[in-house]
Amino acid sequence: MPRFLTAALYKFVELPDYAALQPPLLACCEAHGVKGTLLLAPEGINGTIAGPAVGVHAVLAFLRADARLAALEHKEAWADHLPFYRMKVRLKREIVTMGVPDVHPALMAGQYVKPAQWNALVTAPGVVLVDTRNDYEVSIGTFEGAINPATASFSELPEWVEREMLEGGKLAEVDGKKPKVAMFCTGGIRCEKSTALLRSKGFEEVFHLEGGILKYLETVPEAQSRWQGECFVFDERVSVGHGLQPGEFTLCRSCRDPLSEEDRQSPLYELGVSCAHCHAQTTPAQKAGYRERQRQVTLAVARNEAHIGVRQDDSKHGH
């Protein structure tokens, strides 16, 4: 049986004293052998932790002891190896970076729609369906009929919204009325913030998928699903399909883009070094460094040891 429990969590809630929460939270995690990253901001908490089950549950209990976090929800997964090497509790301006002041998801987010009701909503006449994820995520899978804003990062979404609100845009008024909008993301955090953004701009009928794509894929039978392709995830699985079964994609260790079997057949693909997306963007010296890292990873695998180079770095990918 896997030895380590992973818990992914987030909650939008007003935390004006967020900085004061950092030291006791870090101490609690370290005391229970828990590692990972948690972000604290005035708008709430976000992150993933892992460790012995008793330790992870102790940290969750510590968080929920704060009345503001009593309703904190989390998603669990098990792992044979600890997926993190240290514990970080970081103070941020936002728990998911959008860069727009005065957008408060705890007070302004749109209406939740459960996965079982999602199909009926998004097939209703006049509903605009928007994928709030980044382009590299959308490229491997999305909902049928969804609009791809083609953003490189979540902070580009507000500019897209402004542009599409203009006459002729996807979010433009029709007969003097703003459209009904449904938004979705991987686990729910980005669409909570994006629906709050739309409500701040006068949209009244704004909805988002409760639990995100992952809850939909977990609970909606494939025969009834409107999901096409696979869903990018921020862990070593890289992508999942219906029933949350691991998908076919792997990760380029240089640029962090997801790679299909076809991508891996490219002559520019070299395991751990480059792919067709990034081959021209790295120098020979960088490639040499990546080759040495891959050599160390291969040796570590052969010895059945963990190697820090094999873990996914989330620096590119904001949840």
HUWOUR-V929049 format. One record per residue. RES is the residue in one letter. PHI is phi in whole degrees, 0 to 359 (NA if undefined). Layout:
res;phi
RES;PHI
RES;PHI
This chain:
res;phi
M;NA
P;304
R;265
F;242
L;260
T;251
A;232
A;260
L;213
Y;197
K;202
F;276
V;203
E;292
L;233
P;298
D;261
Y;305
A;295
A;290
L;281
Q;299
P;300
P;294
L;292
L;298
A;298
C;296
C;299
E;293
A;294
H;252
G;67
V;260
K;234
G;138
T;223
L;237
L;251
L;243
A;210
P;303
E;265
G;144
I;225
N;205
G;158
T;223
I;232
A;209
G;163
P;301
A;306
V;295
G;289
V;298
H;294
A;293
V;293
L;298
A;294
F;299
L;296
R;288
A;291
D;282
A;306
R;289
L;249
A;301
A;265
L;303
E;254
H;215
K;246
E;252
A;210
W;250
A;218
D;282
H;237
L;294
P;279
F;229
Y;250
R;206
M;247
K;232
V;241
R;255
L;264
K;227
R;286
E;219
I;277
V;218
T;281
M;245
G;82
V;245
P;290
D;65
V;251
H;241
P;301
A;298
L;249
M;235
A;299
G;289
Q;274
Y;292
V;233
K;290
P;309
A;295
Q;259
W;296
N;302
A;296
L;294
V;283
T;260
A;289
P;301
G;83
V;275
V;265
L;258
V;237
D;273
T;271
R;276
N;277
D;302
Y;294
E;284
V;298
S;297
I;256
G;170
T;195
F;280
E;305
G;84
A;283
I;274
N;258
P;292
A;59
T;268
A;272
S;209
F;298
S;292
E;275
L;297
P;303
E;295
W;298
V;300
E;302
R;293
E;282
M;281
L;289
E;305
G;89
G;278
K;295
L;249
A;289
E;295
V;239
D;54
G;77
K;233
K;289
P;288
K;279
V;236
A;245
M;233
F;210
C;208
T;295
G;238
G;120
I;289
R;289
C;283
E;298
K;286
S;289
T;291
A;296
L;300
L;296
R;295
S;292
K;257
G;94
F;285
E;260
E;256
V;232
F;229
H;218
L;285
E;293
G;81
G;70
I;302
L;298
K;293
Y;298
L;295
E;286
T;248
V;268
P;301
E;302
A;296
Q;257
S;282
R;256
W;278
Q;237
G;95
E;238
C;247
F;295
V;233
F;265
D;210
E;290
R;290
V;71
S;213
V;225
G;240
H;300
G;71
L;60
Q;288
P;305
G;268
E;269
F;280
T;240
L;245
C;288
R;283
S;268
C;255
R;72
D;279
P;287
L;237
S;277
E;301
E;297
D;301
R;285
Q;273
S;296
P;295
L;272
Y;274
E;222
L;310
G;79
V;239
S;196
C;218
A;297
H;288
C;239
H;305
A;279
Q;261
T;243
T;277
P;305
A;294
Q;295
K;298
A;297
G;295
Y;295
R;296
E;294
R;300
Q;296
R;298
Q;294
V;298
T;299
L;297
A;297
V;298
A;297
R;269
N;59
E;244
A;280
H;226
I;299
G;290
V;272
R;277
Q;280
D;267
D;274
S;300
K;280
H;256
G;277
H;296
